[in-house]
Amino acid sequence: MTQTTVKIQGMTCGHCEGRVNAELGKIVGVTDVKASAGDSQAVITSDAALDAEAISQAVIAAGYRVLS
């Protein structure tokens, strides 16, 4: 198992967390996602290392932006 932490700009509430969790959860290999608006991040658990572009596109699809 691999954990990846991604900083995300724009999440402000539980609804935001739900959107991010749903989109990141669609990535092949992802087994769990815990987005936190308070921490402005998501912790992604996966079977293997994830492609940074796939993560970024999922966050954009949810309506937010990955911070570098």
Helices and strands as residue ranges (DSSP letters): E 2-9, H 14-25, E 30-36, E 41-46, H 52-62, E 65-66
